[in-house]
Amino acid sequence: MAEVIRGLYYAESHEYVKVEGGFGYVGITDYAQSQLGNVVYVDMPEPGDEVTAGEEFGAVESVKAASDLISPVSGEVVEVNSALEDEPELINQDAFKNWIIKVRLADEGELASLMDADAYEAACD
């Protein structure tokens, strides 16, 4: 079973959000990276871009497939994980440590529509 971390929010499209002080760190789950295989490229938005819950904000490419990234929350991108530009395989090493974008949350109420760890584990089974 892929790792699932308690206290995070999960989308059906296999992205997670870690919330800290009005910001959300968005990445793909351990399950998603294991399904993709070796990640070779991460397409990310620019700081200052707006993301919208349920809409595409980038993509992750692996040797097996490419997968769109769907934002689980709305807000302004305040930072991207620039380490992934040179080392996209960091996602395979630790998907939860290697978030993709940091977003200033526009509406924390959106989090209520996401899954908790137990619901996400059930969805992956």
Secondary structure, 3 states (H helix, E strand, C coil): CCCCCCCCEECCCCEEEEEECCEEEEEECHHHHHHHCCEEEEECCCCCCEECCCCEEEEEEECCCEEEEECCCCEEEEEECCHHHHCCCHHHHCCCCCCCEEEEECCHHHHHHCECHHHHHHHHC
